[in-house]
Amino acid sequence: MLLKKESSSDKIILRRGSVGNDQDGTPLLINDRGEAYRVNDTAVSLWNMCNGITFDDLFLEVLRISSDSESEVKKSLEQMIKQFQKISVIELRD
């Protein structure tokens, strides 16, 4: 799976799909199949950063703006990227 080996951390992360809003204003990430997932503003911000960036660069950018420890940021970011992959709103490329 994602990021188990060092070589996976240099894959390019690309956004797929789009962002929208539910009727009540809740942000949605919508994959290319039209499936919509309710998310928070942080998830949308992170998804927006996935514009051809490597995991390592994304990690450094998130770490720069976070008050959490390096290990917590990395763990949370890995989980979020896995979730984005699961719902098909990002793609990983070599």
PLY file of the C-alpha trace (Angstrom):
ply
format ascii 1.0
element vertex 94
property float x
property float y
property float z
element edge 93
property int vertex1
property int vertex2
end_header
0.00 0.00 0.00
0.98 3.64 0.02
4.19 4.81 1.70
5.38 1.51 3.14
8.72 1.83 1.39
10.88 4.92 1.07
10.47 4.92 -2.72
6.71 5.48 -2.39
7.23 8.85 -0.73
8.52 10.38 -3.97
5.43 9.53 -6.01
3.60 12.51 -7.46
0.15 13.12 -5.95
-2.43 14.48 -8.40
-5.94 15.72 -7.65
-8.87 14.03 -9.34
-12.50 15.11 -9.30
-13.79 18.39 -7.93
-15.00 20.24 -4.85
-18.60 21.19 -4.25
-20.99 21.92 -1.41
-23.92 20.02 0.02
-27.27 21.81 0.38
-26.34 22.78 3.93
-22.97 24.17 2.82
-20.85 21.20 3.89
-17.84 20.79 1.57
-17.84 17.77 -0.73
-15.07 16.03 -2.62
-16.54 14.56 -5.79
-14.65 11.87 -7.70
-14.75 11.38 -11.48
-17.62 8.87 -11.09
-19.77 11.60 -9.51
-19.60 10.09 -6.02
-19.62 12.85 -3.40
-18.03 12.61 0.04
-18.68 15.03 2.88
-15.42 16.42 4.26
-14.21 19.30 6.38
-12.39 22.44 5.27
-9.03 20.96 6.28
-9.53 18.01 3.92
-10.41 20.39 1.07
-7.30 22.48 1.77
-5.12 19.38 1.80
-6.74 18.07 -1.40
-6.06 21.43 -3.06
-2.37 21.05 -2.22
-2.25 17.74 -4.13
-1.43 19.45 -7.42
1.56 17.44 -8.60
3.45 17.42 -5.31
5.40 14.55 -3.76
4.40 13.16 -0.38
7.67 14.42 1.09
7.04 17.98 -0.14
3.42 17.84 1.01
4.58 16.62 4.43
7.06 19.49 4.75
4.41 22.03 3.73
1.84 20.70 6.20
4.48 20.45 8.94
5.37 24.11 8.36
1.81 25.25 9.11
0.99 22.68 11.82
1.52 22.86 15.56
1.63 19.05 15.88
4.79 16.94 16.14
6.51 15.56 13.04
5.34 12.03 13.81
1.72 13.11 14.33
1.69 15.17 11.12
3.17 12.30 9.11
0.74 9.75 10.56
-2.29 11.98 9.94
-1.14 12.89 6.44
-0.56 9.25 5.50
-4.07 8.38 6.72
-5.61 11.25 4.78
-3.80 10.33 1.56
-4.95 6.71 1.94
-8.54 7.92 2.38
-8.24 10.19 -0.66
-7.01 7.19 -2.66
-9.85 5.03 -1.36
-12.49 7.50 -2.56
-10.62 8.15 -5.84
-10.00 11.90 -5.47
-6.23 11.61 -5.93
-3.92 9.60 -8.13
-0.31 8.58 -7.42
2.21 8.59 -10.27
5.90 7.80 -10.56
0 1
1 2
2 3
3 4
4 5
5 6
6 7
7 8
8 9
9 10
10 11
11 12
12 13
13 14
14 15
15 16
16 17
17 18
18 19
19 20
20 21
21 22
22 23
23 24
24 25
25 26
26 27
27 28
28 29
29 30
30 31
31 32
32 33
33 34
34 35
35 36
36 37
37 38
38 39
39 40
40 41
41 42
42 43
43 44
44 45
45 46
46 47
47 48
48 49
49 50
50 51
51 52
52 53
53 54
54 55
55 56
56 57
57 58
58 59
59 60
60 61
61 62
62 63
63 64
64 65
65 66
66 67
67 68
68 69
69 70
70 71
71 72
72 73
73 74
74 75
75 76
76 77
77 78
78 79
79 80
80 81
81 82
82 83
83 84
84 85
85 86
86 87
87 88
88 89
89 90
90 91
91 92
92 93
